[in-house]
Amino acid sequence: MKTYITKMKKPGLRTFRFLLIAFFLLLLTTSSARAQPKQSNKYLVYVGTYTQEGSESKGIYAYRFDASSGSFEPIGLVAKTINPSFLAIHPNRRFLYAVNEVSTYEGQKSGAVSAFAIDRATGKLTLLNQVASKGGDPCFISLDKAGKFVLVANYGGGSVAVFPVLEDGRLGEASAFVQHSGHGANAERQEGPHAHSIDLSPDNRFAIVDDLGLDESLVYGFDTAKGSLSAGPIAKADDGAGPRHFAFHLNGRFAYVINEMHSTVSAFHYDSETGGLQKLQTIPSLPGKSAGLSEAAEIQVHPSGKFLYASNRGPDNIAVFAIDQNKGTLKPIEYVSTKGASPRNFEIAPGGSLLLAANEKSDNIVLFKVNLKSGRLTPTGKVLDVSQPVCIKFVPVD
């Protein structure tokens, strides 16, 4: 029997290089896939409310949200507390912080700040401690990126304060306090300072405060070790505009402010070296022929970075804008009714496919589907019943 042997050619240098590159690409893809955190499908949704006279609310309420099915399951009251109007979630997802929007606390001209532990199995909140906010009517709360400090804006007091987060989640004594002074052009609404929000820059180096009473967005240097604030640049709004809330673009180069009293949105170029804000544009948050009382409220950039949303109380709608990715400027897309009264706040669900509009004066949260290509909003028909909802926050639980 004859045996036939076929000789194979040795792989050439080009072939060897191709195989080597393919091998490294495979390794890179595998390691990247391992490094990516698993996308959560299940969340706890917390709702801050007003508990003042005329409200049926008793504090903070919660829902279970399944992102895969889009379903919401009510849990009910998870913490009984006074006027928890604005909430913030710690980066470790173990703690929730709330301002108590009152003008007096334990005999002081101050509101309060409450720290809670989150039971991620039940959604219940356990009060850890409560401290004076060092100014009346605190209306906004945020955390620094490392979760070491809580920052609070006191609307009635016209001040801001910073509180250290202790190892067990409780709040310590204030590490910083800044009292604003002055007034704006509107004698009735701007008789003095009214700090309305405080947000950290993407790199955690600066805190930006929108003061409605001063028509200013004030930038403070933020010391991440001490939790202290140092005065920095100031961006002036139009006289009587009333800057309220602030949002960074995901690229860190642009930022946006919603002006409550003029119902406008201002776009800025952000200088990450100095914290400076250079105004690019101011555009109405309402259609051109709108009439009647309007008070703009909330502002958020979509997770894609392509769209910006702004709410208007009075007309009770949400404005949708396209963001120019190179210039940072805005172009109107549409104005959509929130199907309720006074959308004080809204939240975009993780993934960006849902927007929840909190209609304070009609006691409900209305759900909208977000078109990820166009940014447009469509009512889903789902409505969550909550008395005087003010703030919505999502917490992953799986």
Protein Blocks (a to p, Z undefined) as FASTA:
>chain_A
ZZdddddddddfklmmmmmmmmmmmmmmmmmmmmpccddfbdcddddddfbehiabfbdc
dddddfknopacdfbjfbdcehilbccddfklpaccdddddfbeghiacdddddddddfk
nopacdfbdcdehiahiabdcddfkopaccdddfklopacdddddfkopacddfbdcdde
dddfblklmmbccdfbdcddfkopaccdddfklopacdddddfknopacddddddddehk
lpabdcddfklpaccdddfklopaddddddfknopacdfbdcdfbdfkbgcjdddfbdcd
dfklpaccdddehjlpaddddddfknopacdfbdcdehiahifbacddehjlaccdddfk
nopacdddddfknopacdehiacddehifbdcdddfZZ
